[in-house]
Amino acid sequence: MACKPQTKKEMTGELKTILTAMAEIAGPCGCKDIAEKTGLESKAISCQLKSLKTNGYIDSPVRCKYSITAEGKAAL
């Protein structure tokens, strides 16, 4: 199943859940860390992370690790 691209205006509950978890995790985190915090499946998180990164809500300072940006925190 391919990821459905989302526009910046589409902030679903799942995206907010992921952003909230990332804000609570200190430092860069991976899909597994977010899955443990949210109870969501890693595959679903991976798909959503692509949308969040495209929209500037997160960045990836280290390969396969993600951090919430100031814009991501503001979206919460």
Phi and psi restraints in degrees (range 20) as a CNS / XPLOR table:
assign (resid 1 and name C) (resid 2 and name N)
       (resid 2 and name CA) (resid 2 and name C) 1.0 -82.8 20.0 2
assign (resid 2 and name N) (resid 2 and name CA)
       (resid 2 and name C) (resid 3 and name N) 1.0 153.5 20.0 2
assign (resid 2 and name C) (resid 3 and name N)
       (resid 3 and name CA) (resid 3 and name C) 1.0 -70.0 20.0 2
assign (resid 3 and name N) (resid 3 and name CA)
       (resid 3 and name C) (resid 4 and name N) 1.0 138.3 20.0 2
assign (resid 3 and name C) (resid 4 and name N)
       (resid 4 and name CA) (resid 4 and name C) 1.0 -88.6 20.0 2
assign (resid 4 and name N) (resid 4 and name CA)
       (resid 4 and name C) (resid 5 and name N) 1.0 117.3 20.0 2
assign (resid 4 and name C) (resid 5 and name N)
       (resid 5 and name CA) (resid 5 and name C) 1.0 -63.8 20.0 2
assign (resid 5 and name N) (resid 5 and name CA)
       (resid 5 and name C) (resid 6 and name N) 1.0 141.1 20.0 2
assign (resid 5 and name C) (resid 6 and name N)
       (resid 6 and name CA) (resid 6 and name C) 1.0 -120.9 20.0 2
assign (resid 6 and name N) (resid 6 and name CA)
       (resid 6 and name C) (resid 7 and name N) 1.0 147.9 20.0 2
assign (resid 6 and name C) (resid 7 and name N)
       (resid 7 and name CA) (resid 7 and name C) 1.0 -87.4 20.0 2
assign (resid 7 and name N) (resid 7 and name CA)
       (resid 7 and name C) (resid 8 and name N) 1.0 167.9 20.0 2
assign (resid 7 and name C) (resid 8 and name N)
       (resid 8 and name CA) (resid 8 and name C) 1.0 -59.3 20.0 2
assign (resid 8 and name N) (resid 8 and name CA)
       (resid 8 and name C) (resid 9 and name N) 1.0 -31.3 20.0 2
assign (resid 8 and name C) (resid 9 and name N)
       (resid 9 and name CA) (resid 9 and name C) 1.0 -74.9 20.0 2
assign (resid 9 and name N) (resid 9 and name CA)
       (resid 9 and name C) (resid 10 and name N) 1.0 -17.2 20.0 2
assign (resid 9 and name C) (resid 10 and name N)
       (resid 10 and name CA) (resid 10 and name C) 1.0 -91.1 20.0 2
assign (resid 10 and name N) (resid 10 and name CA)
       (resid 10 and name C) (resid 11 and name N) 1.0 87.0 20.0 2
assign (resid 10 and name C) (resid 11 and name N)
       (resid 11 and name CA) (resid 11 and name C) 1.0 -102.8 20.0 2
assign (resid 11 and name N) (resid 11 and name CA)
       (resid 11 and name C) (resid 12 and name N) 1.0 93.9 20.0 2
assign (resid 11 and name C) (resid 12 and name N)
       (resid 12 and name CA) (resid 12 and name C) 1.0 -74.4 20.0 2
assign (resid 12 and name N) (resid 12 and name CA)
       (resid 12 and name C) (resid 13 and name N) 1.0 166.8 20.0 2
assign (resid 12 and name C) (resid 13 and name N)
       (resid 13 and name CA) (resid 13 and name C) 1.0 -60.7 20.0 2
assign (resid 13 and name N) (resid 13 and name CA)
       (resid 13 and name C) (resid 14 and name N) 1.0 -37.1 20.0 2
assign (resid 13 and name C) (resid 14 and name N)
       (resid 14 and name CA) (resid 14 and name C) 1.0 -65.1 20.0 2
assign (resid 14 and name N) (resid 14 and name CA)
       (resid 14 and name C) (resid 15 and name N) 1.0 -41.0 20.0 2
assign (resid 14 and name C) (resid 15 and name N)
       (resid 15 and name CA) (resid 15 and name C) 1.0 -64.0 20.0 2
assign (resid 15 and name N) (resid 15 and name CA)
       (resid 15 and name C) (resid 16 and name N) 1.0 -42.3 20.0 2
assign (resid 15 and name C) (resid 16 and name N)
       (resid 16 and name CA) (resid 16 and name C) 1.0 -64.3 20.0 2
assign (resid 16 and name N) (resid 16 and name CA)
       (resid 16 and name C) (resid 17 and name N) 1.0 -38.3 20.0 2
assign (resid 16 and name C) (resid 17 and name N)
       (resid 17 and name CA) (resid 17 and name C) 1.0 -60.8 20.0 2
assign (resid 17 and name N) (resid 17 and name CA)
       (resid 17 and name C) (resid 18 and name N) 1.0 -43.8 20.0 2
assign (resid 17 and name C) (resid 18 and name N)
       (resid 18 and name CA) (resid 18 and name C) 1.0 -65.7 20.0 2
assign (resid 18 and name N) (resid 18 and name CA)
       (resid 18 and name C) (resid 19 and name N) 1.0 -45.2 20.0 2
assign (resid 18 and name C) (resid 19 and name N)
       (resid 19 and name CA) (resid 19 and name C) 1.0 -62.3 20.0 2
assign (resid 19 and name N) (resid 19 and name CA)
       (resid 19 and name C) (resid 20 and name N) 1.0 -41.9 20.0 2
assign (resid 19 and name C) (resid 20 and name N)
       (resid 20 and name CA) (resid 20 and name C) 1.0 -61.4 20.0 2
assign (resid 20 and name N) (resid 20 and name CA)
       (resid 20 and name C) (resid 21 and name N) 1.0 -44.8 20.0 2
assign (resid 20 and name C) (resid 21 and name N)
       (resid 21 and name CA) (resid 21 and name C) 1.0 -61.7 20.0 2
assign (resid 21 and name N) (resid 21 and name CA)
       (resid 21 and name C) (resid 22 and name N) 1.0 -41.8 20.0 2
assign (resid 21 and name C) (resid 22 and name N)
       (resid 22 and name CA) (resid 22 and name C) 1.0 -65.4 20.0 2
assign (resid 22 and name N) (resid 22 and name CA)
       (resid 22 and name C) (resid 23 and name N) 1.0 -35.6 20.0 2
assign (resid 22 and name C) (resid 23 and name N)
       (resid 23 and name CA) (resid 23 and name C) 1.0 -66.4 20.0 2
assign (resid 23 and name N) (resid 23 and name CA)
       (resid 23 and name C) (resid 24 and name N) 1.0 -31.6 20.0 2
assign (resid 23 and name C) (resid 24 and name N)
       (resid 24 and name CA) (resid 24 and name C) 1.0 -82.0 20.0 2
assign (resid 24 and name N) (resid 24 and name CA)
       (resid 24 and name C) (resid 25 and name N) 1.0 -21.5 20.0 2
assign (resid 24 and name C) (resid 25 and name N)
       (resid 25 and name CA) (resid 25 and name C) 1.0 -87.5 20.0 2
assign (resid 25 and name N) (resid 25 and name CA)
       (resid 25 and name C) (resid 26 and name N) 1.0 126.4 20.0 2
assign (resid 25 and name C) (resid 26 and name N)
       (resid 26 and name CA) (resid 26 and name C) 1.0 -76.9 20.0 2
assign (resid 26 and name N) (resid 26 and name CA)
       (resid 26 and name C) (resid 27 and name N) 1.0 121.0 20.0 2
assign (resid 26 and name C) (resid 27 and name N)
       (resid 27 and name CA) (resid 27 and name C) 1.0 85.2 20.0 2
assign (resid 27 and name N) (resid 27 and name CA)
       (resid 27 and name C) (resid 28 and name N) 1.0 -179.0 20.0 2
assign (resid 27 and name C) (resid 28 and name N)
       (resid 28 and name CA) (resid 28 and name C) 1.0 -61.2 20.0 2
assign (resid 28 and name N) (resid 28 and name CA)
       (resid 28 and name C) (resid 29 and name N) 1.0 142.6 20.0 2
assign (resid 28 and name C) (resid 29 and name N)
       (resid 29 and name CA) (resid 29 and name C) 1.0 -137.4 20.0 2
assign (resid 29 and name N) (resid 29 and name CA)
       (resid 29 and name C) (resid 30 and name N) 1.0 158.6 20.0 2
assign (resid 29 and name C) (resid 30 and name N)
       (resid 30 and name CA) (resid 30 and name C) 1.0 -105.1 20.0 2
assign (resid 30 and name N) (resid 30 and name CA)
       (resid 30 and name C) (resid 31 and name N) 1.0 177.6 20.0 2
assign (resid 30 and name C) (resid 31 and name N)
       (resid 31 and name CA) (resid 31 and name C) 1.0 -57.4 20.0 2
assign (resid 31 and name N) (resid 31 and name CA)
       (resid 31 and name C) (resid 32 and name N) 1.0 -40.6 20.0 2
assign (resid 31 and name C) (resid 32 and name N)
       (resid 32 and name CA) (resid 32 and name C) 1.0 -62.5 20.0 2
assign (resid 32 and name N) (resid 32 and name CA)
       (resid 32 and name C) (resid 33 and name N) 1.0 -41.7 20.0 2
assign (resid 32 and name C) (resid 33 and name N)
       (resid 33 and name CA) (resid 33 and name C) 1.0 -61.7 20.0 2
assign (resid 33 and name N) (resid 33 and name CA)
       (resid 33 and name C) (resid 34 and name N) 1.0 -44.1 20.0 2
assign (resid 33 and name C) (resid 34 and name N)
       (resid 34 and name CA) (resid 34 and name C) 1.0 -68.4 20.0 2
assign (resid 34 and name N) (resid 34 and name CA)
       (resid 34 and name C) (resid 35 and name N) 1.0 -39.5 20.0 2
assign (resid 34 and name C) (resid 35 and name N)
       (resid 35 and name CA) (resid 35 and name C) 1.0 -61.0 20.0 2
assign (resid 35 and name N) (resid 35 and name CA)
       (resid 35 and name C) (resid 36 and name N) 1.0 -43.1 20.0 2
assign (resid 35 and name C) (resid 36 and name N)
       (resid 36 and name CA) (resid 36 and name C) 1.0 -63.1 20.0 2
assign (resid 36 and name N) (resid 36 and name CA)
       (resid 36 and name C) (resid 37 and name N) 1.0 -37.9 20.0 2
assign (resid 36 and name C) (resid 37 and name N)
       (resid 37 and name CA) (resid 37 and name C) 1.0 -74.6 20.0 2
assign (resid 37 and name N) (resid 37 and name CA)
       (resid 37 and name C) (resid 38 and name N) 1.0 -34.8 20.0 2
assign (resid 37 and name C) (resid 38 and name N)
       (resid 38 and name CA) (resid 38 and name C) 1.0 -103.2 20.0 2
assign (resid 38 and name N) (resid 38 and name CA)
       (resid 38 and name C) (resid 39 and name N) 1.0 -24.7 20.0 2
assign (resid 38 and name C) (resid 39 and name N)
       (resid 39 and name CA) (resid 39 and name C) 1.0 84.3 20.0 2
assign (resid 39 and name N) (resid 39 and name CA)
       (resid 39 and name C) (resid 40 and name N) 1.0 4.3 20.0 2
assign (resid 39 and name C) (resid 40 and name N)
       (resid 40 and name CA) (resid 40 and name C) 1.0 -84.6 20.0 2
assign (resid 40 and name N) (resid 40 and name CA)
       (resid 40 and name C) (resid 41 and name N) 1.0 160.2 20.0 2
assign (resid 40 and name C) (resid 41 and name N)
       (resid 41 and name CA) (resid 41 and name C) 1.0 -75.6 20.0 2
assign (resid 41 and name N) (resid 41 and name CA)
       (resid 41 and name C) (resid 42 and name N) 1.0 144.2 20.0 2
assign (resid 41 and name C) (resid 42 and name N)
       (resid 42 and name CA) (resid 42 and name C) 1.0 -58.2 20.0 2
assign (resid 42 and name N) (resid 42 and name CA)
       (resid 42 and name C) (resid 43 and name N) 1.0 -38.4 20.0 2
assign (resid 42 and name C) (resid 43 and name N)
       (resid 43 and name CA) (resid 43 and name C) 1.0 -63.8 20.0 2
assign (resid 43 and name N) (resid 43 and name CA)
       (resid 43 and name C) (resid 44 and name N) 1.0 -41.8 20.0 2
assign (resid 43 and name C) (resid 44 and name N)
       (resid 44 and name CA) (resid 44 and name C) 1.0 -65.4 20.0 2
assign (resid 44 and name N) (resid 44 and name CA)
       (resid 44 and name C) (resid 45 and name N) 1.0 -40.3 20.0 2
assign (resid 44 and name C) (resid 45 and name N)
       (resid 45 and name CA) (resid 45 and name C) 1.0 -64.8 20.0 2
assign (resid 45 and name N) (resid 45 and name CA)
       (resid 45 and name C) (resid 46 and name N) 1.0 -45.0 20.0 2
assign (resid 45 and name C) (resid 46 and name N)
       (resid 46 and name CA) (resid 46 and name C) 1.0 -56.7 20.0 2
assign (resid 46 and name N) (resid 46 and name CA)
       (resid 46 and name C) (resid 47 and name N) 1.0 -42.5 20.0 2
assign (resid 46 and name C) (resid 47 and name N)
       (resid 47 and name CA) (resid 47 and name C) 1.0 -64.3 20.0 2
assign (resid 47 and name N) (resid 47 and name CA)
       (resid 47 and name C) (resid 48 and name N) 1.0 -44.1 20.0 2
assign (resid 47 and name C) (resid 48 and name N)
       (resid 48 and name CA) (resid 48 and name C) 1.0 -69.4 20.0 2
assign (resid 48 and name N) (resid 48 and name CA)
       (resid 48 and name C) (resid 49 and name N) 1.0 -33.0 20.0 2
assign (resid 48 and name C) (resid 49 and name N)
       (resid 49 and name CA) (resid 49 and name C) 1.0 -61.4 20.0 2
assign (resid 49 and name N) (resid 49 and name CA)
       (resid 49 and name C) (resid 50 and name N) 1.0 -34.0 20.0 2
assign (resid 49 and name C) (resid 50 and name N)
       (resid 50 and name CA) (resid 50 and name C) 1.0 -61.8 20.0 2
assign (resid 50 and name N) (resid 50 and name CA)
       (resid 50 and name C) (resid 51 and name N) 1.0 -44.3 20.0 2
assign (resid 50 and name C) (resid 51 and name N)
       (resid 51 and name CA) (resid 51 and name C) 1.0 -64.8 20.0 2
assign (resid 51 and name N) (resid 51 and name CA)
       (resid 51 and name C) (resid 52 and name N) 1.0 -43.7 20.0 2
assign (resid 51 and name C) (resid 52 and name N)
       (resid 52 and name CA) (resid 52 and name C) 1.0 -62.8 20.0 2
assign (resid 52 and name N) (resid 52 and name CA)
       (resid 52 and name C) (resid 53 and name N) 1.0 -39.8 20.0 2
assign (resid 52 and name C) (resid 53 and name N)
       (resid 53 and name CA) (resid 53 and name C) 1.0 -68.7 20.0 2
assign (resid 53 and name N) (resid 53 and name CA)
       (resid 53 and name C) (resid 54 and name N) 1.0 -43.5 20.0 2
assign (resid 53 and name C) (resid 54 and name N)
       (resid 54 and name CA) (resid 54 and name C) 1.0 -58.7 20.0 2
assign (resid 54 and name N) (resid 54 and name CA)
       (resid 54 and name C) (resid 55 and name N) 1.0 -36.8 20.0 2
assign (resid 54 and name C) (resid 55 and name N)
       (resid 55 and name CA) (resid 55 and name C) 1.0 -87.7 20.0 2
assign (resid 55 and name N) (resid 55 and name CA)
       (resid 55 and name C) (resid 56 and name N) 1.0 0.8 20.0 2
assign (resid 55 and name C) (resid 56 and name N)
       (resid 56 and name CA) (resid 56 and name C) 1.0 82.9 20.0 2
assign (resid 56 and name N) (resid 56 and name CA)
       (resid 56 and name C) (resid 57 and name N) 1.0 9.9 20.0 2
assign (resid 56 and name C) (resid 57 and name N)
       (resid 57 and name CA) (resid 57 and name C) 1.0 -80.2 20.0 2
assign (resid 57 and name N) (resid 57 and name CA)
       (resid 57 and name C) (resid 58 and name N) 1.0 -22.8 20.0 2
assign (resid 57 and name C) (resid 58 and name N)
       (resid 58 and name CA) (resid 58 and name C) 1.0 -138.0 20.0 2
assign (resid 58 and name N) (resid 58 and name CA)
       (resid 58 and name C) (resid 59 and name N) 1.0 162.8 20.0 2
assign (resid 58 and name C) (resid 59 and name N)
       (resid 59 and name CA) (resid 59 and name C) 1.0 -133.1 20.0 2
assign (resid 59 and name N) (resid 59 and name CA)
       (resid 59 and name C) (resid 60 and name N) 1.0 174.0 20.0 2
assign (resid 59 and name C) (resid 60 and name N)
       (resid 60 and name CA) (resid 60 and name C) 1.0 -127.4 20.0 2
assign (resid 60 and name N) (resid 60 and name CA)
       (resid 60 and name C) (resid 61 and name N) 1.0 84.9 20.0 2
assign (resid 60 and name C) (resid 61 and name N)
       (resid 61 and name CA) (resid 61 and name C) 1.0 -69.2 20.0 2
assign (resid 61 and name N) (resid 61 and name CA)
       (resid 61 and name C) (resid 62 and name N) 1.0 -25.4 20.0 2
assign (resid 61 and name C) (resid 62 and name N)
       (resid 62 and name CA) (resid 62 and name C) 1.0 -132.5 20.0 2
assign (resid 62 and name N) (resid 62 and name CA)
       (resid 62 and name C) (resid 63 and name N) 1.0 144.3 20.0 2
assign (resid 62 and name C) (resid 63 and name N)
       (resid 63 and name CA) (resid 63 and name C) 1.0 -53.1 20.0 2
assign (resid 63 and name N) (resid 63 and name CA)
       (resid 63 and name C) (resid 64 and name N) 1.0 129.3 20.0 2
assign (resid 63 and name C) (resid 64 and name N)
       (resid 64 and name CA) (resid 64 and name C) 1.0 66.5 20.0 2
assign (resid 64 and name N) (resid 64 and name CA)
       (resid 64 and name C) (resid 65 and name N) 1.0 15.4 20.0 2
assign (resid 64 and name C) (resid 65 and name N)
       (resid 65 and name CA) (resid 65 and name C) 1.0 -124.5 20.0 2
assign (resid 65 and name N) (resid 65 and name CA)
       (resid 65 and name C) (resid 66 and name N) 1.0 145.0 20.0 2
assign (resid 65 and name C) (resid 66 and name N)
       (resid 66 and name CA) (resid 66 and name C) 1.0 -132.1 20.0 2
assign (resid 66 and name N) (resid 66 and name CA)
       (resid 66 and name C) (resid 67 and name N) 1.0 147.5 20.0 2
assign (resid 66 and name C) (resid 67 and name N)
       (resid 67 and name CA) (resid 67 and name C) 1.0 -130.2 20.0 2
assign (resid 67 and name N) (resid 67 and name CA)
       (resid 67 and name C) (resid 68 and name N) 1.0 144.8 20.0 2
assign (resid 67 and name C) (resid 68 and name N)
       (resid 68 and name CA) (resid 68 and name C) 1.0 -76.6 20.0 2
assign (resid 68 and name N) (resid 68 and name CA)
       (resid 68 and name C) (resid 69 and name N) 1.0 140.3 20.0 2
assign (resid 68 and name C) (resid 69 and name N)
       (resid 69 and name CA) (resid 69 and name C) 1.0 -93.6 20.0 2
assign (resid 69 and name N) (resid 69 and name CA)
       (resid 69 and name C) (resid 70 and name N) 1.0 172.8 20.0 2
assign (resid 69 and name C) (resid 70 and name N)
       (resid 70 and name CA) (resid 70 and name C) 1.0 -60.5 20.0 2
assign (resid 70 and name N) (resid 70 and name CA)
       (resid 70 and name C) (resid 71 and name N) 1.0 -37.9 20.0 2
assign (resid 70 and name C) (resid 71 and name N)
       (resid 71 and name CA) (resid 71 and name C) 1.0 -65.2 20.0 2
assign (resid 71 and name N) (resid 71 and name CA)
       (resid 71 and name C) (resid 72 and name N) 1.0 -37.1 20.0 2
assign (resid 71 and name C) (resid 72 and name N)
       (resid 72 and name CA) (resid 72 and name C) 1.0 -65.4 20.0 2
assign (resid 72 and name N) (resid 72 and name CA)
       (resid 72 and name C) (resid 73 and name N) 1.0 -41.9 20.0 2
assign (resid 72 and name C) (resid 73 and name N)
       (resid 73 and name CA) (resid 73 and name C) 1.0 -64.5 20.0 2
assign (resid 73 and name N) (resid 73 and name CA)
       (resid 73 and name C) (resid 74 and name N) 1.0 -38.8 20.0 2
assign (resid 73 and name C) (resid 74 and name N)
       (resid 74 and name CA) (resid 74 and name C) 1.0 -65.9 20.0 2
assign (resid 74 and name N) (resid 74 and name CA)
       (resid 74 and name C) (resid 75 and name N) 1.0 -30.2 20.0 2
assign (resid 74 and name C) (resid 75 and name N)
       (resid 75 and name CA) (resid 75 and name C) 1.0 -71.7 20.0 2
assign (resid 75 and name N) (resid 75 and name CA)
       (resid 75 and name C) (resid 76 and name N) 1.0 -17.9 20.0 2
